[in-house]
Amino acid sequence: MAEAAHALGFEIMIGCMVATSLAMGAGDAAGAAARFVDLDGPLLAGARRDGGLRYDGSLVYPPEAALWG
């Protein structure tokens, strides 16, 4: 889909509303094809999940390899 969108002249944005850092793993992977990435939803969630993205201030670190099984 990203290739088709780019071929048509569209830009891509990957984003979320409110979800856990575990749910952001797929968005992190898809973000490589996007011009804009907004994956700060876990910062609004009250609970954290182990194994997801790690947030440190404004930096987001990719998930551990164990996330993908």
N, C-alpha and C positions, 0 to 999 in steps of 0.2 A: 504494500500500500504506500509506503514511503517513497519508493521509486516512482510509482505512478503519479503521486502528488507532485513530486519534484519535476517530473516530465511535463506536467501541466502548468508549471510555474508557481505552484503553491509552496509556502513555507509550512513547517510542521512545528507544533508546540505539544509538549508532553506535560501534563499537569494532573493534579488531584485535588480533591476537596479535603476530607478528613479521613485518614486511614493510618494503619500502623506502619512502622518502618519496614516490617516484613513485606507488606504489600507493595512497597516502592521498588522492590528488586526488579520487577519487569519494566517499570518506568525508567529505571536507571539504564537498563540494557537498550531500550528503545530510544533513549535520549541521544544516542550517538548519531541518529539520523535527523535530529530535530535542531532547529535554530534556537528555540527557547525551551528551557526545562524548568518547571516549577514543582518541585517535589517536597515542599515544606509542610505538607499536611500532617505528618506525624508530630510536628512540634506543637500542634493544636490539640492532639489527642492526650488524654489523661494517662493512659497506660502504655507501656513500652513492650515490645516483643523481642525476644532474643533471636539473633541470627539475621536481623534485617540490616538496613543501612545504618551507619553510625553518623550522627550529627554532632558537630563541634562548632558552635557559633554559626557562622554563615557557610561553613564548609560541610560537604556531604561526602562520605567515603563509601565506596562500593561494598556490597555484602561479601561475607566470607564465602568461600567455595562450597561450604556445606549447605548453603541455601539451595543450590541447584541439585543436590542429591548425589 
